[in-house]
């Protein structure tokens, strides 16, 4: 990822990239860099988000392609005849469970079902490799895209990474190899991949299944630095960093070069620090729940007496939503082969497990309306029942969200 130099600034900027960057709705997925053929590169920009840097003029075809796929501009979700829920999107099957491999279960962020499914896909021969995200070798709090081909590589990549990532950047190498692929990415990555498939027939031929997870948003690299600061860890002495996992929910764990470890609870690391560093596009996201994936996993949190998720340590349990018939077959086959163990789940009990996703969906329309009231450009979303969800939030809550977004957009509050 190269920095843009003054001599390399193109005479004609991409209208699409300019619109998205000016409105700060870039998701950092990297699709524009893939489609631009070297005219755009991804770079880490302050305070630590992945952003496109245009280095040459785009052809009209490249401009149109980027405009089509960019999740910072538009998303459209079709039910395609599936059962569809106002909050939780289209689905074919809903389960909870865990990986039967106890090490995968513990190493994952919840019950290890996502990792268990990936190992099953590889060992059954359904796919040749998994394109996914793992910890960076150069920057322990960062990420890198990897190509996993066996269980140990899946195990090494397991666990949440609350940092900017762009697994789509690894896709071209996988497609050029002709191999059959399982793709794992954030909900916006999978949604973008679906759009890219309209331009590149190799994707439908080779990407045999897509998997995602519930996403609360991507914090900046500055968020990870703040966590380290609160831990009292010198970044130059950091050997490895785990955001969570090795338990459920697990601790943020900094391993130092002298072998010592410093830990911080999930409530303190994510709840008090990282969640405050989430990029703007994530606060305007209609789909933190992976509606475009074949299979999506999440935390099946236990709830307390008030119905709020309890983050007490325990054995991990995954929520698993098969959103397509393909996803449902994969889950059924993985269970039949003993890779995962699941049981039915009543969708009516999901709301208290994932209150953050509920708020995001119900408040989104008010936030978008605030941007438009200021005559600012905002992304458009179809198929997410934004108006119906907003009505469920009530007038007072919508007014509060509308006012809060106005204040932020006017720069009156950080």
Protein Blocks (a to p, Z undefined) as FASTA:
>chain_A
ZZddfklpcfbdcfklmmmmmnopagolommmmmnnopaccddddehiacdddfbdcdfk
lmmmmmmmmmklbccddfklpacdfklopafbdcddddfblklmmmmmmnommmmmmmmm
mmnomambdcdddddfklmmlccddddfbfklmmmmgccddddddfklmmmmmmmnopac
dddddfklmmmmmmmmmmmmklmmmmmbdcddddebjcdfklmmmmmmmnopafklpfbd
cfbgjiaebjaddddfkopacdddfklmmmmmmmmmccfklmmccblnopmbmbdcdddd
dddfkopacfbdcddddddddfbfklmmmmmmmmmnopaccddddfklmmmmmmmlmmmm
mmmmmmmmmmmmnopacdddehklmmmmmmmnojmlmmmmmmmmmmmmnopaZZ
